Amino acid sequence: MSGDDHAAPTTDPPPQDGQQEGHLRRWVKTLYAMTPWALKNRTEDLQRQLDVFRALLPAVEQRLDETEEALRTMQAEFGEALKTIQGELGEALQTIQGELGEVRDLRLEPAERRLDTLEQGLLNVSGETTRLRDEALPASVARSDALLGRLAEELEEVASLVERSLRGEPLPVVNSLSVAEDRLADALKEVQPLLLESFRGSDQEIRHRLDRYLSELQSSPPVLDLGCGRGELMLLLREAGIEATGVEGDAALAGAARRRGLDLMEGDVLEVLCGLENDAWGAVTAIHLFEHLATSKLAAVLAEIRRVLRPGGSLIVECPNPHSLRVGGSLFWQDPSHLRPLLPETLELFLRAAGFTLSRREFLNPFPKDQLFEDSEGGTQAMASSEMAMLAERVDRLRRRLDEVLNGPRDFAVWAVVPEKTPQN
């Protein structure tokens, strides 16, 4: 046996039938693609595709040309717009620069000068405030203390004279008595603002009480406020837009009113009224004034008020209420400038005599409830028997009457009107 005959058998398995057919088809396709007629068909297909591309090429070139033309047009328009915007921006920038220069040259410098003036004014005000605090105020306090001391001495001397008179002892006659009286009157004038603050109430309290008169005075301008004091009512009238003028005889109170910017005439009320024109005023107010006047002067003042009021004009008078014993017997005399209590009935008689028509009377400013005798519960409690209930009812009526007599309202007001002129036949 030869060597070939004993060679080892191959390890690859023989191909299957399906695999042999697939290999055969691939070889056939490859050989067919290399045949002349297959190459011809392939060449004809490529030629047809090339013809299609050649047919499309002019349209594509035309669109490219149009696109390039549109791009050049857009570039030209954009350049023109950019030039326009640059020109407008340049003009706006020049305008802004000019305005800034104007502000710097024409407005900034005056503003700086005004600021300097304001700063200097603030420094002056600060210096004046310091002077008032350190110099004027202590001097004023010292002067007030001295005046109060003088007033105390004068009052003590007057009390001594009254006591000697009551005992029937002869009074010393001194040539300088009139001088002492003048000094006492001057001292009273100096402390009059303090008396107003203590006895009439604070400025805010008085303004609150006077609110009730605004609605009626609004329809009757101009208003003449007699004895205007510090100007509480005139301030309310000014805030309400009502024309008003005051009359005040006390120099200190008149100065306080002027510092508030109020319009007033300083002088004796009767002398000022005599200098006014007829029928010139729509309303006249006299708040806590008539109790300071003597009887003859009150009649003369009412006559002058009647003259200066126009027909249909109104007069409003407010005074302390003497029907309240607490007022007439005590509180009224706290103010040494009061002459005598004025009853509302007496005032109304004077008003009728002066030619006024009375409108109404009201009692004002009651005392707080905690100062009254009347029970806070406001009624008689249930009693075990009818007799006790009747007795309690009588006690309540007496208590209420006692409050009316002793603790009645502190003030009263009377409204009067000048009669309208009747046409002559």
ABEGO torsion letter per residue (X at the ends): XBAAAABBBBABBBBBAAAAAAAAAAAAAAAAAABAAAAAAAAAAAAAAAAAAAAAAAAAAAAAAAAAAAAAAAAAAAAAAAAAAAAAAAAAAAAAAAAAAAAAAAAAAAAAAAAAAAAAAAAAAAAAAAAAAAAAAAAAAAAAAAAAAAAAAAAAAAAAAAAAAAAGBBBBBBAAAAAAAAAAAAAAAAAAAAAAAAAAEBAAAAAAAAAAAAAAAAAAOBBBBBGAEAGAAAAAAAAAGBBBBBBBABAAAAAAAAAAGBBBBBEBAAAAAAABBBGABABBBBBGAAAABBAAAAAAAAAAAAAABBBGBBBBBBBBBAABAAAAAAAAAABAABABBBBAAAAAAAAAAAGBBBABBBBBGBBBAAABABBAAGEBBBBABAAAAAAAAAAAAAAAAAAAAAABBABBBBBBBBBBBBBBX
